């Protein structure tokens, strides 16, 4: 109980996800501003093209969907948000629970400094305005895993507001093009998490563990539809979304459901729905009690949270008791968008490559280590890392850290390729051998398998000559400008060299001989 | 706090206050409907069993409504009586927990190291088992 959580609301005109698994990427547009359930009727935002979810019948108005995401993220800290109990997975039930977490009378919340720093860092990383003063509130509802009967949250005035996040959407043929998009972050707030309930239906009881709730990252989606130019529609909240794929499916389904309902003259209720992934649909969770009333009130035990920056920092203040936003900003690591931009500038790679490099844990470091040790051109390194290396990893479902090939090994291989000691196809063979984890270096493999390219130009010319003599018909075809014939000839020479000649070199020699 | 309000003087009631009172009674007639009572009972798990209890509630609301008589034009709402205090920040160290046995002793029912609760939201009948 009381594990620290950050909650942030994304109000997107479009989806916030880069890839929809197994399907094409849809783009949904909505022309107006925030769909926040609390703030409505914000002025229309700038023109942008509208993309609707499906074909419209002739004479029908287009529909626009607005989607907001509520994301709960567990803060990485040693102790909880309001108590000194440990934050840890897989501990015996109720062993990480203090008197406060169990809501015993007379206990008070004591704010964890680290959680505030984490919230500020998150706000800064997401381009938010950090509120120098923020407030804590109580949100009341009854549930067995919430022993206090309320959750301490930041409803009125959260710690950070009005941010944005740039992300990439895969589009185009083969999903290879990456289009940068922006999603707005409405706010970021600190709040307690609840405990965990285990339902025992057999004995009609629920078992409660107040250590922490499940899942380090949870998402709920708020969805509404409307006709462009008209006011926003009634929204529904969809819960029980356990993966990005389900999130996408659920949003798709709910948008369609709402459109169908409205087109058939029905109405949308402001309710909570649950996504059933086996049926692929959302179902109402409402019971006869009607809309939930959380009876928000200020948390009387916590004064406002005041943050400072370099200019407002009071002189002589205890550094343990003040939080300096500017100081925290300096500790922020380089953000992914900056890293991607640098990669594109420095190595001339495509934007989508930079996304791939950053999306795989450890891949960027691997790439940079290879670059450091090899003479080969960055573009070659990029291609080998993203295509060959990553391909092998994915095929065997390995993480970068589990790779049998080290950056040094790949660097050595690329050097051999760069110096034209081996051909491109030989390099692929060597790579395959390296992957077997037999402890041999690329150099050793090349020697053992005699993969070195023929360096003797004279001998190669001789071979070209004899092949040409042996296959006059093919030579005739080449002279007649048959496009496939030259490749056939190159293939024949390669066979004669037992694949130890560089096809590029062969082609050059042949072309010279044939005076092409 | 009270002295501050009194100093501002009494004026006609103003609108636009985000009251925690009087949601039940926007007309100011002092009567609360059965529907509202039911709603409150579910929200707060309180039992307004008797007419007497409802009357007490109505009196409490009327008492709180007197706050509306104060002119708060241009006055910044007080968020907390602690607003001039510093919010103490605790270091991120593990200093408590590990007292499951003690805590579980407080519970009416226990299964292994879990608290036991009725399924779903609490229902008063269950507690009397």
Interface residues (C-beta under 8 A of the other chain):
Chain A: X77 X78 X79 X83 X84 X85 X86 X92 X93 X94 X95 X96 X97 X98 X99 X101 X102 X104 X110 X111 X112 X113 X114 X115 X116 X135 X140 X142 X143 X144 X197 X198 X199 X200 X201 X204 X205 X206 X207 X208 X209 X210 X289 X290 X293 X295 X297 X298 X300 X302 X303 X304 X305 X306 X320 X321 X323
Chain B: X20 X39 X42 X43 X45 X79 X80 X81 X82 X83 X84 X85 X86 X87 X88 X89 X90 X91 X92 X93 X94 X95 X96 X97 X98 X99 X100 X103 X104 X106 X109 X111 X112 X113 X114 X115 X116 X117 X118 X119 X120 X121 X122
